[in-house]
Amino acid sequence: MKNRFKSFLIFTLVLVSSSLSFGQNTMNPPEGYDHDTGTMVSMLENLRARIIYSTQELNQEQTDFLLDDKANRIGAMIMHLAATEVYYQAYTFEGRGFNKEEKKKWETALNLGDEARAEFVGKPIQYYLEIWSKVRQNTLDMLKTKDDKWFGELAKGGQTDNHWAWFHVMEHQANHMGQINMLRSRLPE
């Protein structure tokens, strides 16, 4: 019961800090964001809060659990979410893909697979959540500088608009949230 209460408090702090009105089932733009951009921020933060809530208490064995030789560990999936977000930061804010340094740092997490199964093991869940938190803070800071006109424009040199790109980041999070929750239901006792 004590751990459940601690989890509830942490979840509540995440929700409050991200300006969500979660209990009312509404998505309101946080202060300082244009309407459409801020609504996307609310959705991104809602999903992130739910992923944090479902993973923050995992122990090392659970974080590193591998369902089979083709699956991904929960820690690796959170790194994958961070890597995807970093990619879309570069794409939408700077009109480019990963540079050489970013490829070296993020490509394994972006692609998952055998390399990620080997690399993302032996670190506590908080390690991955903190990396994602820093990435997200950069996203929030950058989106705060953008308006809804920018949000509706094509990404520099791209085929998609900025709104679609961040919608894709959001749907990507939702997809992996489902995978994470499925893995949690298969964790050994």
Backbone as a printed PyTorch tensor [residue, N CA C, xyz], in Angstrom:
tensor([[[  0.8250,  -1.1960,   0.0000],
         [  0.0000,   0.0000,   0.0000],
         [  0.8730,   1.2640,   0.0000]],

        [[  1.9740,   1.2170,   0.7510],
         [  2.8610,   2.3650,   0.8360],
         [  3.4610,   2.6950,  -0.5340]],

        [[  3.8820,   1.6720,  -1.3010],
         [  4.4290,   1.9050,  -2.6430],
         [  3.3840,   2.4560,  -3.5880]],

        [[  2.1390,   1.9800,  -3.4690],
         [  1.0490,   2.4930,  -4.3100],
         [  0.8250,   3.9790,  -4.0490]],

        [[  0.8510,   4.3780,  -2.7700],
         [  0.6510,   5.7770,  -2.4250],
         [  1.8050,   6.6170,  -2.9700]],

        [[  3.0360,   6.1160,  -2.8200],
         [  4.2050,   6.8190,  -3.3610],
         [  4.0630,   6.9750,  -4.8700]],

        [[  3.6550,   5.9180,  -5.5640],
         [  3.4540,   5.9830,  -7.0120],
         [  2.3880,   7.0020,  -7.3640]],

        [[  1.2960,   7.0260,  -6.6040],
         [  0.2240,   7.9770,  -6.8520],
         [  0.7340,   9.4130,  -6.6970]],

        [[  1.5360,   9.6530,  -5.6440],
         [  2.0680,  11.0010,  -5.4290],
         [  2.9860,  11.4210,  -6.5700]],

        [[  3.8650,  10.5210,  -7.0190],
         [  4.7740,  10.8420,  -8.1190],
         [  3.9780,  11.1170,  -9.3860]],

        [[  2.9730,  10.2740,  -9.6550],
         [  2.1250,  10.4500, -10.8290],
         [  1.4150,  11.7970, -10.7680]],

        [[  0.9080,  12.1530,  -9.5940],
         [  0.2150,  13.4230,  -9.4180],
         [  1.1730,  14.5880,  -9.6680]],

        [[  2.4070,  14.4840,  -9.1730],
         [  3.3910,  15.5470,  -9.4010],
         [  3.7130,  15.6970, -10.8740]],

        [[  3.8350,  14.5760, -11.5870],
         [  4.0890,  14.6350, -13.0220],
         [  2.9370,  15.3390, -13.7210]],

        [[  1.7140,  14.9960, -13.3440],
         [  0.5590,  15.6150, -13.9880],
         [  0.4860,  17.1040, -13.6880]],

        [[  0.6930,  17.4700, -12.4380],
         [  0.6320,  18.8770, -12.0630],
         [  1.7370,  19.6570, -12.7630]],

        [[  2.9390,  19.0790, -12.8140],
         [  4.0540,  19.7960, -13.4310],
         [  3.8830,  19.9540, -14.9270]],

        [[  3.0610,  19.1060, -15.5390],
         [  2.8810,  19.2160, -16.9830],
         [  1.6040,  19.9660, -17.3570]],

        [[  0.9590,  20.5930, -16.3880],
         [ -0.2170,  21.4370, -16.6210],
         [ -1.3880,  20.6940, -17.2560]],

        [[ -1.5490,  19.4500, -16.9240],
         [ -2.6740,  18.6870, -17.4640],
         [ -3.8610,  18.7660, -16.5230]],

        [[ -5.0420,  18.8300, -17.0940],
         [ -6.2380,  18.6870, -16.2740],
         [ -6.7490,  17.2650, -16.4930]],

        [[ -5.9770,  16.3180, -16.0270],
         [ -6.1900,  14.8930, -16.2640],
         [ -7.5280,  14.4190, -15.7010]],

        [[ -7.8550,  14.8440, -14.4910],
         [ -9.0800,  14.3980, -13.8490],
         [-10.3420,  14.8530, -14.5680]],

        [[-10.2440,  15.9270, -15.3410],
         [-11.4080,  16.4390, -16.0600],
         [-11.5170,  15.8700, -17.4600]],

        [[-10.5670,  15.0290, -17.8390],
         [-10.5470,  14.4530, -19.1790],
         [-10.5860,  15.5160, -20.2690]],

        [[ -9.8010,  16.5580, -20.0560],
         [ -9.6800,  17.6040, -21.0630],
         [ -8.2100,  17.8060, -21.3890]],

        [[ -7.9620,  18.3320, -22.5520],
         [ -6.6100,  18.6910, -22.9670],
         [ -6.6060,  20.1860, -23.2050]],

        [[ -5.9760,  20.8970, -22.3200],
         [ -5.8900,  22.3430, -22.4370],
         [ -4.4510,  22.7480, -22.6740]],

        [[ -4.2270,  23.7220, -23.5470],
         [ -2.8460,  24.1660, -23.7790],
         [ -2.2650,  24.7530, -22.4950]],

        [[ -1.0760,  24.3020, -22.0960],
         [ -0.4390,  24.9100, -20.9290],
         [ -0.1300,  26.3850, -21.2030]],

        [[  0.0030,  27.1360, -20.1590],
         [  0.3100,  28.5580, -20.2740],
         [  1.6200,  28.7460, -21.0460]],

        [[  1.6100,  29.7140, -21.9590],
         [  2.8070,  30.0430, -22.7120],
         [  2.8850,  29.4090, -24.0870]],

        [[  1.8920,  28.5740, -24.4290],
         [  1.8670,  27.9230, -25.7410],
         [  0.6690,  28.4240, -26.5310]],

        [[  0.8190,  28.5140, -27.8470],
         [ -0.3380,  28.7620, -28.7030],
         [ -1.3040,  27.5830, -28.5750]],

        [[ -2.5390,  27.7920, -28.9800],
         [ -3.5960,  26.8020, -28.7480],
         [ -3.2880,  25.4180, -29.3030]],

        [[ -3.0700,  25.3160, -30.6100],
         [ -2.8810,  23.9900, -31.2120],
         [ -1.5780,  23.3380, -30.7530]],

        [[ -0.5270,  24.1250, -30.7120],
         [  0.7540,  23.6110, -30.2490],
         [  0.6420,  23.1610, -28.8020]],

        [[  0.0010,  23.9570, -27.9840],
         [ -0.1700,  23.6270, -26.5700],
         [ -1.0540,  22.4150, -26.3430]],

        [[ -2.0590,  22.2450, -27.1780],
         [ -2.8940,  21.0500, -27.0640],
         [ -2.0630,  19.8030, -27.3510]],

        [[ -1.1820,  19.8840, -28.3500],
         [ -0.2870,  18.7590, -28.6270],
         [  0.6440,  18.5200, -27.4480]],

        [[  1.1520,  19.5810, -26.8380],
         [  1.9950,  19.4500, -25.6480],
         [  1.2370,  18.7050, -24.5550]],

        [[ -0.0290,  19.0590, -24.3430],
         [ -0.8380,  18.3710, -23.3310],
         [ -0.9520,  16.8810, -23.6280]],

        [[ -1.1690,  16.5430, -24.8890],
         [ -1.3030,  15.1270, -25.2600],
         [  0.0220,  14.3950, -25.0840]],

        [[  1.1160,  15.0100, -25.5130],
         [  2.4320,  14.3900, -25.3330],
         [  2.7340,  14.1570, -23.8550]],

        [[  2.4520,  15.1540, -23.0460],
         [  2.7230,  15.0530, -21.6150],
         [  1.7970,  14.0480, -20.9250]],

        [[  0.5700,  13.9540, -21.3960],
         [ -0.3570,  12.9680, -20.8420],
         [  0.1790,  11.5550, -21.0610]],

        [[  0.5930,  11.2730, -22.2800],
         [  1.1350,   9.9410, -22.5710],
         [  2.4090,   9.6800, -21.7870]],

        [[  3.2800,  10.6570, -21.7230],
         [  4.5280,  10.4790, -20.9710],
         [  4.2420,  10.1960, -19.5020]],

        [[  3.2970,  10.9260, -18.9220],
         [  2.9460,  10.7040, -17.5160],
         [  2.4340,   9.2790, -17.2980]],

        [[  1.6540,   8.7830, -18.2350],
         [  1.1170,   7.4270, -18.0990],
         [  2.2160,   6.3780, -18.2440]],

        [[  3.1830,   6.6200, -19.1260],
         [  4.3040,   5.6820, -19.2690],
         [  5.1700,   5.7190, -18.0120]],

        [[  5.4420,   6.9060, -17.4980],
         [  6.2170,   7.0160, -16.2580],
         [  5.5040,   6.2840, -15.1350]],

        [[  4.2160,   6.5180, -14.9990],
         [  3.4380,   5.8830, -13.9390],
         [  3.5290,   4.3600, -14.0230]],

        [[  3.4960,   3.8190, -15.2230],
         [  3.4830,   2.3630, -15.3670],
         [  4.8770,   1.7330, -15.2740]],

        [[  5.9300,   2.5510, -15.2900],
         [  7.2780,   1.9780, -15.2910],
         [  8.1550,   2.3930, -14.1120]],

        [[  7.8470,   3.4750, -13.4440],
         [  8.7660,   4.0730, -12.4710],
         [  9.1460,   3.1690, -11.3040]],

        [[  8.3390,   2.1850, -10.9990],
         [  8.6250,   1.3050,  -9.8660],
         [  9.2710,  -0.0150, -10.2860]],

        [[  9.6310,  -0.1590, -11.5740],
         [ 10.2190,  -1.4120, -12.0160],
         [ 11.5880,  -1.6300, -11.3760]],

        [[ 11.8370,  -2.8670, -10.9690],
         [ 13.1670,  -3.1910, -10.4550],
         [ 14.0720,  -3.5440, -11.6370]],

        [[ 15.3310,  -3.8620, -11.3460],
         [ 16.2900,  -4.1150, -12.4270],
         [ 15.8880,  -5.3130, -13.2810]],

        [[ 15.4490,  -6.3830, -12.6550],
         [ 15.0440,  -7.5690, -13.4170],
         [ 13.8740,  -7.2460, -14.3470]],

        [[ 12.9320,  -6.4650, -13.8660],
         [ 11.7770,  -6.0920, -14.6780],
         [ 12.1740,  -5.1370, -15.8010]],

        [[ 13.0510,  -4.1850, -15.5130],
         [ 13.5170,  -3.2410, -16.5270],
         [ 14.2330,  -3.9710, -17.6590]],

        [[ 14.9710,  -5.0130, -17.3010],
         [ 15.7780,  -5.7630, -18.2760],
         [ 15.0690,  -6.9890, -18.8410]],

        [[ 13.8310,  -7.2350, -18.4230],
         [ 13.1070,  -8.4260, -18.8700],
         [ 13.0200,  -8.4700, -20.3980]],

        [[ 13.3060,  -9.6320, -20.9460],
         [ 13.2360,  -9.8470, -22.3850],
         [ 12.2750, -10.9980, -22.6270]],

        [[ 11.1370, -10.6960, -23.2320],
         [ 10.0950, -11.6880, -23.4540],
         [ 10.5870, -12.8180, -24.3500]],

        [[ 11.2860, -12.4790, -25.4170],
         [ 11.8880, -13.4800, -26.3000],
         [ 13.0390, -12.8200, -27.0450]],

        [[ 13.7020, -13.5570, -27.9180],
         [ 14.9040, -13.0260, -28.5610],
         [ 14.6340, -11.9850, -29.6450]],

        [[ 13.3770, -11.6770, -29.9150],
         [ 13.0250, -10.6220, -30.8810],
         [ 12.4060,  -9.4020, -30.1970]],

        [[ 12.1150,  -9.5350, -28.9150],
         [ 11.4510,  -8.4610, -28.1740],
         [ 12.4570,  -7.3940, -27.7550]],

        [[ 11.9450,  -6.3080, -27.2070],
         [ 12.7810,  -5.2420, -26.6630],
         [ 12.5240,  -5.1190, -25.1730]],

        [[ 13.5450,  -4.7170, -24.4650],
         [ 13.4090,  -4.4720, -23.0280],
         [ 12.6680,  -3.1460, -22.8210]],

        [[ 12.0170,  -3.0050, -21.6760],
         [ 11.2820,  -1.7730, -21.3830],
         [ 12.2310,  -0.5780, -21.3570]],

        [[ 13.3930,  -0.7210, -20.7610],
         [ 14.3710,   0.3790, -20.7490],
         [ 14.7590,   0.8030, -22.1540]],

        [[ 14.9530,  -0.1820, -23.0410],
         [ 15.3150,   0.1260, -24.4260],
         [ 14.1870,   0.8630, -25.1320]],

        [[ 12.9460,   0.4960, -24.8280],
         [ 11.8240,   1.1890, -25.4720],
         [ 11.7280,   2.6390, -25.0270]],

        [[ 12.0530,   2.9030, -23.7680],
         [ 12.0340,   4.2970, -23.3130],
         [ 13.1650,   5.0780, -23.9790]],

        [[ 14.3320,   4.4400, -24.1460],
         [ 15.4110,   5.0880, -24.9030],
         [ 14.9750,   5.3350, -26.3430]],

        [[ 14.2310,   4.4060, -26.9050],
         [ 13.7200,   4.5440, -28.2690],
         [ 12.7760,   5.7530, -28.3700]],

        [[ 11.9270,   5.9270, -27.3660],
         [ 11.0350,   7.0900, -27.3560],
         [ 11.8450,   8.3870, -27.3080]],

        [[ 12.8910,   8.3990, -26.4920],
         [ 13.7460,   9.5870, -26.4030],
         [ 14.4510,   9.8380, -27.7370]],

        [[ 14.9830,   8.7870, -28.3430],
         [ 15.7010,   8.9300, -29.6150],
         [ 14.7760,   9.4350, -30.7170]],

        [[ 13.5750,   8.9120, -30.7630],
         [ 12.6040,   9.3560, -31.7660],
         [ 12.2850,  10.8380, -31.5790]],

        [[ 12.1310,  11.2340, -30.3320],
         [ 11.8310,  12.6350, -30.0510],
         [ 12.9940,  13.5450, -30.4420]],

        [[ 14.2200,  13.1110, -30.1770],
         [ 15.3960,  13.8940, -30.5780],
         [ 15.4330,  14.0330, -32.1030]],

        [[ 15.1120,  12.9460, -32.8020],
         [ 15.0870,  13.0090, -34.2690],
         [ 14.0780,  14.0630, -34.7390]],

        [[ 12.8750,  14.0470, -34.1770],
         [ 11.8540,  15.0030, -34.6120],
         [ 12.1550,  16.4240, -34.1500]],

        [[ 12.9330,  16.5830, -33.0950],
         [ 13.4080,  17.9200, -32.7450],
         [ 14.2880,  18.4600, -33.8750]],

        [[ 15.2390,  17.6280, -34.3110],
         [ 16.1400,  18.0560, -35.3990],
         [ 15.3440,  18.3250, -36.6740]],

        [[ 14.4060,  17.4470, -36.9750],
         [ 13.6200,  17.5480, -38.2080],
         [ 12.7360,  18.7920, -38.2310]],

        [[ 12.0010,  19.0230, -37.1460],
         [ 11.0490,  20.1410, -37.1620],
         [ 11.6760,  21.4740, -36.7760]],

        [[ 12.5960,  21.4810, -35.8290],
         [ 13.1600,  22.7440, -35.3650],
         [ 14.3330,  23.2150, -36.2210]],

        [[ 15.0370,  22.2540, -36.8620],
         [ 16.2410,  22.6300, -37.6050],
         [ 16.2180,  22.1810, -39.0690]],

        [[ 15.1960,  21.4470, -39.4800],
         [ 15.0760,  21.0420, -40.8750],
         [ 16.1370,  20.0580, -41.3380]],

        [[ 16.4840,  19.1080, -40.4750],
         [ 17.5420,  18.1610, -40.8240],
         [ 17.3060,  16.8200, -40.1280]],

        [[ 18.0790,  15.8360, -40.5430],
         [ 18.1190,  14.5580, -39.8410],
         [ 19.2240,  14.5880, -38.8000]],

        [[ 19.5700,  13.4300, -38.2930],
         [ 20.6610,  13.3480, -37.3200],
         [ 21.9950,  13.7300, -37.9590]],

        [[ 22.7920,  14.4600, -37.2010],
         [ 24.1680,  14.6930, -37.6200],
         [ 25.0150,  13.5020, -37.1520]],

        [[ 26.3000,  13.5240, -37.4420],
         [ 27.1920,  12.4050, -37.1390],
         [ 27.2080,  12.0710, -35.6370]],

        [[ 27.3220,  13.1060, -34.8190],
         [ 27.3630,  12.9380, -33.3600],
         [ 26.0440,  12.3500, -32.8370]],

        [[ 24.9320,  12.8720, -33.3440],
         [ 23.6170,  12.3770, -32.9090],
         [ 23.3990,  10.9350, -33.3480]],

        [[ 23.8470,  10.6010, -34.5490],
         [ 23.7260,   9.2100, -35.0040],
         [ 24.4450,   8.2700, -34.0490]],

        [[ 25.6480,   8.6550, -33.6800],
         [ 26.4370,   7.8110, -32.7710],
         [ 25.7170,   7.6420, -31.4310]],

        [[ 25.1300,   8.7070, -30.9360],
         [ 24.4860,   8.6820, -29.6270],
         [ 23.1150,   8.0010, -29.6490]],

        [[ 22.3290,   8.1960, -30.7200],
         [ 20.9260,   7.8100, -30.7010],
         [ 20.5210,   6.6860, -31.6520]],

        [[ 21.3360,   6.3510, -32.6380],
         [ 20.8850,   5.4340, -33.6870],
         [ 20.5390,   4.0400, -33.1700]],

        [[ 21.3010,   3.5120, -32.2260],
         [ 20.9780,   2.1870, -31.6790],
         [ 19.6070,   2.2030, -31.0290]],

        [[ 19.3310,   3.2320, -30.2470],
         [ 18.0160,   3.3440, -29.5970],
         [ 16.9140,   3.5700, -30.6290]],

        [[ 17.2020,   4.3440, -31.6620],
         [ 16.2010,   4.6150, -32.6890],
         [ 15.8160,   3.3350, -33.4290]],

        [[ 16.8110,   2.5080, -33.7370],
         [ 16.5680,   1.3080, -34.5430],
         [ 16.1800,   0.0710, -33.7350]],

        [[ 16.4770,   0.0570, -32.4450],
         [ 16.2480,  -1.1060, -31.5720],
         [ 16.9370,  -2.3380, -32.1660]],

        [[ 16.4030,  -3.5350, -31.9690],
         [ 17.0160,  -4.7350, -32.5260],
         [ 18.1430,  -5.2940, -31.6730]],

        [[ 18.9870,  -6.1170, -32.3050],
         [ 20.0410,  -6.8470, -31.5910],
         [ 21.0030,  -5.9270, -30.8430]],

        [[ 21.4340,  -4.8560, -31.4920],
         [ 22.3650,  -3.9320, -30.8370],
         [ 21.7500,  -3.3090, -29.5930]],

        [[ 20.5020,  -2.9250, -29.6770],
         [ 19.8300,  -2.3230, -28.5260],
         [ 19.6210,  -3.3510, -27.4130]],

        [[ 19.3150,  -4.6070, -27.7910],
         [ 19.1640,  -5.6430, -26.7650],
         [ 20.4620,  -5.8330, -25.9940]],

        [[ 21.6000,  -5.6770, -26.6630],
         [ 22.8990,  -5.8200, -26.0130],
         [ 23.2810,  -4.5640, -25.2160]],

        [[ 22.9500,  -3.3870, -25.7440],
         [ 23.3980,  -2.1330, -25.1140],
         [ 22.5360,  -1.6960, -23.9360]],

        [[ 21.2290,  -1.8140, -24.0660],
         [ 20.3420,  -1.2380, -23.0570],
         [ 19.9200,  -2.2980, -22.0460]],

        [[ 20.8560,  -2.6190, -21.1880],
         [ 20.6480,  -3.6200, -20.1470],
         [ 21.5380,  -3.2430, -18.9640]],

        [[ 21.0600,  -3.5320, -17.7600],
         [ 21.8730,  -3.2920, -16.5690],
         [ 21.7800,  -1.8980, -15.9900]],

        [[ 20.8760,  -1.0820, -16.5150],
         [ 20.6880,   0.2650, -15.9810],
         [ 19.2940,   0.3590, -15.3750]],

        [[ 19.1510,   1.0850, -14.2660],
         [ 17.8280,   1.1890, -13.6330],
         [ 16.8530,   1.9780, -14.5000]],

        [[ 15.5830,   1.7580, -14.2840],
         [ 14.5410,   2.4250, -15.0670],
         [ 14.6820,   3.9430, -14.9680]],

        [[ 15.1050,   4.4540, -13.8220],
         [ 15.2480,   5.9000, -13.6610],
         [ 16.2910,   6.4830, -14.6120]],

        [[ 17.2980,   5.6960, -14.9610],
         [ 18.3100,   6.1360, -15.9250],
         [ 17.6360,   6.5160, -17.2470]],

        [[ 16.7820,   5.6310, -17.7360],
         [ 16.0950,   5.8620, -19.0150],
         [ 15.0710,   6.9880, -18.9010]],

        [[ 14.3320,   7.0060, -17.7960],
         [ 13.3160,   8.0460, -17.6100],
         [ 13.9470,   9.4320, -17.5100]],

        [[ 15.1160,   9.5310, -16.8760],
         [ 15.7900,  10.8270, -16.7700],
         [ 16.2800,  11.3220, -18.1290]],

        [[ 16.7930,  10.4120, -18.9440],
         [ 17.2130,  10.8040, -20.2980],
         [ 16.0130,  11.3240, -21.0790]],

        [[ 14.9160,  10.5830, -21.0290],
         [ 13.7110,  11.0020, -21.7400],
         [ 13.2070,  12.3400, -21.2030]],

        [[ 13.2940,  12.5380, -19.8880],
         [ 12.8430,  13.7910, -19.2850],
         [ 13.6420,  14.9790, -19.8130]],

        [[ 14.9510,  14.8140, -19.9580],
         [ 15.7890,  15.9060, -20.4930],
         [ 15.4460,  16.1890, -21.9510]],

        [[ 15.2350,  15.1200, -22.7060],
         [ 14.8340,  15.2890, -24.1100],
         [ 13.5040,  16.0280, -24.1750]],

        [[ 12.5420,  15.6070, -23.3430],
         [ 11.2240,  16.2370, -23.3570],
         [ 11.3120,  17.6940, -22.9600]],

        [[ 12.1420,  18.0170, -21.9830],
         [ 12.2490,  19.4130, -21.5780],
         [ 12.7170,  20.2730, -22.7470]],

        [[ 13.6300,  19.7540, -23.5480],
         [ 14.0760,  20.4800, -24.7370],
         [ 12.9120,  20.6580, -25.7120]],

        [[ 12.1180,  19.6070, -25.9010],
         [ 10.9320,  19.7100, -26.7690],
         [ 10.0020,  20.8020, -26.2630]],

        [[  9.7030,  20.7820, -24.9670],
         [  8.7830,  21.7680, -24.3920],
         [  9.3260,  23.1870, -24.5470]],

        [[ 10.6130,  23.3460, -24.2830],
         [ 11.2230,  24.6750, -24.4100],
         [ 11.1480,  25.1750, -25.8540]],

        [[ 11.4460,  24.3040, -26.8000],
         [ 11.4270,  24.7050, -28.2070],
         [  9.9950,  24.9700, -28.6940]],

        [[  9.0540,  24.1050, -28.3300],
         [  7.6670,  24.3160, -28.7740],
         [  7.0860,  25.5980, -28.2000]],

        [[  7.5680,  26.0060, -27.0410],
         [  7.0840,  27.2500, -26.4350],
         [  7.4770,  28.4610, -27.2780]],

        [[  8.5330,  28.3120, -28.0780],
         [  8.9820,  29.4280, -28.9270],
         [  8.2540,  29.4560, -30.2710]],

        [[  7.4140,  28.4590, -30.5310],
         [  6.7280,  28.3360, -31.8190],
         [  5.2580,  28.7270, -31.6710]],

        [[  4.6970,  29.1950, -32.7680],
         [  3.2750,  29.5320, -32.7460],
         [  2.5030,  28.5640, -33.6360]],

        [[  1.1920,  28.7100, -33.6480],
         [  0.3520,  27.8010, -34.4310],
         [  0.5810,  27.9390, -35.9330]],

        [[  1.0190,  29.1030, -36.3820],
         [  1.3500,  29.2500, -37.8040],
         [  2.4950,  28.3040, -38.1520]],

        [[  3.5550,  28.3210, -37.3450],
         [  4.6830,  27.3950, -37.5460],
         [  4.2060,  25.9410, -37.4720]],

        [[  3.3310,  25.6670, -36.5290],
         [  2.8450,  24.3050, -36.3130],
         [  2.1780,  23.7490, -37.5740]],

        [[  1.5190,  24.6080, -38.3250],
         [  0.8390,  24.1760, -39.5420],
         [  1.6880,  24.2040, -40.8000]],

        [[  2.9160,  24.6940, -40.7040],
         [  3.7930,  24.7810, -41.8790],
         [  4.5380,  23.4670, -42.1140]],

        [[  4.9360,  23.2790, -43.3790],
         [  5.7940,  22.1300, -43.6850],
         [  7.1150,  22.2860, -42.9570]],

        [[  7.6140,  21.1730, -42.4370],
         [  8.9410,  21.1870, -41.8240],
         [  9.9430,  21.5760, -42.9070]],

        [[ 10.9860,  22.3050, -42.5330],
         [ 11.9980,  22.7670, -43.5010],
         [ 12.5070,  21.6010, -44.3330]],

        [[ 12.3280,  21.6840, -45.6410],
         [ 12.8260,  20.6410, -46.5310],
         [ 12.0990,  19.3180, -46.4090]],

        [[ 10.9730,  19.3280, -45.7240],
         [ 10.2700,  18.0800, -45.4770],
         [  9.0010,  17.9120, -46.2860]],

        [[  8.3900,  16.7740, -46.1290],
         [  7.1490,  16.4340, -46.8190],
         [  5.9440,  16.5120, -45.8910]],

        [[  6.1900,  16.7440, -44.6090],
         [  5.1040,  16.7710, -43.6290],
         [  5.1030,  18.1100, -42.9130]],

        [[  3.9470,  18.4610, -42.3630],
         [  3.9440,  19.6800, -41.5760],
         [  4.3670,  19.3620, -40.1380]],

        [[  4.6990,  20.4180, -39.4110],
         [  5.1830,  20.2510, -38.0420],
         [  4.1300,  19.6150, -37.1470]],

        [[  2.8760,  19.9270, -37.3830],
         [  1.7910,  19.3330, -36.6050],
         [  1.7860,  17.8250, -36.7930]],

        [[  1.8660,  17.3690, -38.0370],
         [  1.8620,  15.9270, -38.2870],
         [  3.0770,  15.2730, -37.6450]],

        [[  4.2380,  15.9100, -37.7210],
         [  5.4570,  15.3340, -37.1380],
         [  5.2820,  15.1010, -35.6400]],

        [[  4.7380,  16.0840, -34.9340],
         [  4.5630,  15.9230, -33.4870],
         [  3.3800,  15.0210, -33.1640]],

        [[  2.3750,  14.9760, -34.0320],
         [  1.3150,  13.9700, -33.8920],
         [  1.9410,  12.5800, -33.9850]],

        [[  2.8820,  12.4070, -34.9220],
         [  3.5380,  11.1090, -35.0760],
         [  4.3360,  10.7420, -33.8230]],

        [[  5.0240,  11.6960, -33.2280],
         [  5.7300,  11.4270, -31.9730],
         [  4.7270,  10.9580, -30.9210]],

        [[  3.5790,  11.6220, -30.8490],
         [  2.5530,  11.2570, -29.8740],
         [  2.0180,   9.8470, -30.1330]],

        [[  1.6580,   9.5390, -31.3870],
         [  1.1110,   8.2160, -31.6670],
         [  2.1670,   7.1340, -31.4630]],

        [[  3.4040,   7.4800, -31.7090],
         [  4.5180,   6.5630, -31.4880],
         [  4.6270,   6.2210, -30.0050]],

        [[  4.5080,   7.2320, -29.1510],
         [  4.4990,   7.0040, -27.7040],
         [  3.3460,   6.0910, -27.3120]],

        [[  2.1710,   6.3400, -27.8730],
         [  0.9990,   5.5240, -27.5240],
         [  1.2080,   4.0710, -27.9350]],

        [[  1.7900,   3.8610, -29.1030],
         [  2.0700,   2.5080, -29.5720],
         [  2.9970,   1.7820, -28.5990]],

        [[  4.0840,   2.4480, -28.2130],
         [  5.0390,   1.8060, -27.3040],
         [  4.4940,   1.7040, -25.8870]],

        [[  3.5960,   2.6060, -25.4950],
         [  2.9520,   2.4630, -24.1950],
         [  2.1900,   1.1370, -24.1480]],

        [[  1.5210,   0.7890, -25.2390],
         [  0.8250,  -0.4990, -25.3060],
         [  1.7950,  -1.6630, -25.2100]],

        [[  2.9220,  -1.5730, -25.8930],
         [  3.9280,  -2.6430, -25.8120],
         [  4.4920,  -2.7590, -24.3980]],

        [[  4.7820,  -1.6220, -23.7960],
         [  5.3160,  -1.6230, -22.4280],
         [  4.3130,  -2.2670, -21.4830]],

        [[  3.0480,  -1.9010, -21.6070],
         [  2.0350,  -2.4800, -20.7220],
         [  1.8480,  -3.9710, -20.9700]],

        [[  1.9740,  -4.4090, -22.2180],
         [  1.9080,  -5.8350, -22.4970],
         [  3.0790,  -6.5470, -21.8360]],

        [[  4.2800,  -5.9860, -21.9540],
         [  5.4460,  -6.5900, -21.3060],
         [  5.2830,  -6.6260, -19.7920]],

        [[  4.7480,  -5.5710, -19.2210],
         [  4.5140,  -5.5510, -17.7740],
         [  3.5820,  -6.6860, -17.3700]],

        [[  2.6130,  -7.0010, -18.2080],
         [  1.6810,  -8.0880, -17.8630],
         [  2.3400,  -9.4550, -17.9810]],

        [[  3.5080,  -9.5270, -18.6110],
         [  4.2300, -10.7960, -18.7810],
         [  5.4480, -10.9140, -17.8680]],

        [[  5.6800,  -9.8990, -17.0280],
         [  6.8460,  -9.9390, -16.1470],
         [  6.7690, -11.1320, -15.2090]],

        [[  7.9080, -11.7850, -14.9880],
         [  7.8980, -12.8870, -14.0150],
         [  7.6360, -12.3450, -12.6140]],

        [[  7.0160, -13.1530, -11.8020],
         [  6.7060, -12.7220, -10.4100],
         [  7.9710, -12.5700,  -9.6030]]])
